[in-house]
Amino acid sequence: MVTKAFSVSFADITNSVSFRFASKPPTASPRPCVFSLTCSAVFLLGSIWNAKSFGASGTQVGEVVFNTSLTGYQEILTDPSYAGQFLLMTNPHIGNTGVNFDDEESRQCFLAGLVIRSLSISTSNWRCVKALGDYLAERNIMGIYDVDTRAITRRLRQDGSLIGVLSTDNSKTEQELLQMAQSWDIVGVDLISGVSCMTPHEWVDKTEDEWEFRPNKGPAGEPFHVVAYDFGIKHNILRRLASYGCKITVVPSTWPASETLKIKPDGVIFSNGPGDPSAVPYAVETVKNIIGKVPVFGICMGHQLLGRALGGKTFKMKFGHHGGNHPVRNLRTGHVEISAQNHNYAVDPTTLPNEVEVTHINLNDGSCAGLAFPSQRVMSLQYHPEASPGPHDSDYAFREFVQLMMRDRKKANKSLKLVAVQALDA
Ligand SMILES: NC(=O)CC[C@H](N)C(=O)O
């Protein structure tokens, strides 16, 4: 039984708040940690939160975002779209199920660090192989706990995304930390190249039978060959595609469109990925060169790149959407889906050509959550139909993508037959 003695000191001087907690540490002795937030060079007043450190030590700068998911912290930690960001979980209790072998969404953790209210003092789960703190330390990811995540979330909601610094280095002054935050930026930076795979490879794993949630036979006949552009792709996108009967070749973010078209895939996926879509014009160019040639499906970053490739603009949202409970309306069916989301940028639908249809909207703020350009066999979602973690409401999007490819194949077979008949006639 652990008793938690805490004292709170609250000092509010020109927008700066400081909390101090003393509690029995859940792991080894806690190291002091300064977590400072500053909103930009324009807003020069920062806030300093003292917390306890777990995972790796050091000094790290990044953008702070909050995620409202109640479950799935390991899948969130391994989502490459968090590269360059501190992930603050609003769920106050994290670490209680440890980490396991199955919930990895990529080959490593790319995020800048983890910010939580309370780190579980023990782990208990039949799949657990390691405690969260040890897992993060091995991956050189900093974490802090015993910090008022609610106060920081309110600050982020009020001021928008902020740059923060985590430091366990006592020799650094608060002024130095604030200076670090003020001289760092995430906008306009290509973060995709740091998370993408280096060489093309095949992907075969499906969702395992014990986790499969729909009777899933996949289409009859030759499997559809999908090329998946890895802008930081989550493994569950690949597993869901495989479960829908696709044969998948994963290619790096810089893989030329001409090479992709050379292997005549049935379809192309543009994946999720970190950072600013306007900072990766080479990827937009690739998307442009593939649109109209084969059916394409863009997810999150992939959706934003499609938006730009179709002539639209993207913009940075105030604090984005990160969580497993975002309501989205499918404007074609009228159905509401509860979706998993993780993005700071969005497509401005008013900048798109008239032929492009907005298929989904986020019901929290009316932002564009899905697009289609039927004549070009283009579909895209701003959120995550693969969930992991999150609800499965939007899984049907993979079926729709397979149907797009199916229609293409039927058309091609028809025209093949026509050519064959003409050849017979000749
Ligand atoms: N999940 C993602 O693909 C994130 C998309 C993009 N990097 C954003 O933050 O908006």
The ligand as an SDF file (V2000), in Angstrom:
LIG
                    3D

 10  9  0  0  0  0  0  0  0  0999 V2000
   -1.6170   11.1730  -38.0310 N   0  0  0  0  0  0  0  0  0  0  0  0
   -1.1140   11.8920  -38.9980 C   0  0  0  0  0  0  0  0  0  0  0  0
   -0.9100   11.4670  -40.1200 O   0  0  0  0  0  0  0  0  0  0  0  0
   -0.7600   13.3100  -38.6590 C   0  0  0  0  0  0  0  0  0  0  0  0
   -0.8660   14.2070  -39.8510 C   0  0  0  0  0  0  0  0  0  0  0  0
   -0.0940   15.5120  -39.6930 C   0  0  0  0  0  0  0  0  0  0  0  0
    1.2190   15.2620  -39.4240 N   0  0  0  0  0  0  0  0  0  0  0  0
   -0.7430   16.3830  -38.6580 C   0  0  0  0  0  0  0  0  0  0  0  0
   -0.2740   16.4900  -37.5290 O   0  0  0  0  0  0  0  0  0  0  0  0
   -1.7430   16.9720  -38.9880 O   0  0  0  0  0  0  0  0  0  0  0  0
  1  2  1  0
  2  3  2  0
  2  4  1  0
  4  5  1  0
  5  6  1  0
  6  7  1  0
  6  8  1  0
  8  9  2  0
  8 10  1  0
M  END
$$$$
